[in-house]
Amino acid sequence: MNDPHVDWLSYRIELGAGILLVDRAPIEHETDDFKVALAVGKGLFKLKSHFATAKEARACVDPFVRAWEIDDGLRTSPGQLRFVYENYGVIDRNPTPGLVHAPSFRAIATVGPVTVATGREYPSVPTEFKWSPTVQTLWGRYEGYKEGREPLAAMAYFCLTVIESLVGKRDKSACSRFRITRPVLRKLGELTKEGRGSAMTARKMDCNLKDHTPCEIQWIEATIREFIRRAGAREADLSLLCMSDLPPL
């Protein structure tokens, strides 16, 4: 090809175990770089910007689909939505006269068992939620906790230190950048300090371990989800996060 251009990328939609996608009205969305349509369990991304290789095109599209997965996981639970890259199509923007090129593509065949228990519709597009390295870091730790790979206190304390490292422990800018009040940060620090949790969940062994109550667990989880939402949202879209906005302790 004289001038290869990636015309489209295709992703397979995977849902959590026992969940079936209810194939109703397709979802369509458009950005500066691509148009996306969700239908028949697929996400088709039609590229508007020029990318010569699939790797370049994916570098543009993948952050969008990762944000989509995380935004959906915050609304439901981790792992309920996955976009699995499948194939791409290439066209020649400057073909040699008289030489006919059929659009080329690369495909990956995937087949797996499906057990249907419940149904859900296509996930809504996260128009105000963006992927970033901070979002990925926070989400990765929270997802690990929800999947049983990491203790509650260690996960939550790490997420707290991520936020504090970005704004400074004594810096009041947490209220301006993430719109999180200091009482919320202090309370999370108290609930994740050494000595809080059980022998299976505490950050460090202590002879006087104090386990978290169900209300405290619910509060910590809700707070971390808010951290992730705020890390991926525009500052102008955020209201101030106060203790009263979180579950009661």
Order of alpha helices (4+ residues) and beta strands (2+ residues): beta-beta-beta-beta-beta-alpha-beta-beta-beta-alpha-alpha-alpha-alpha-alpha
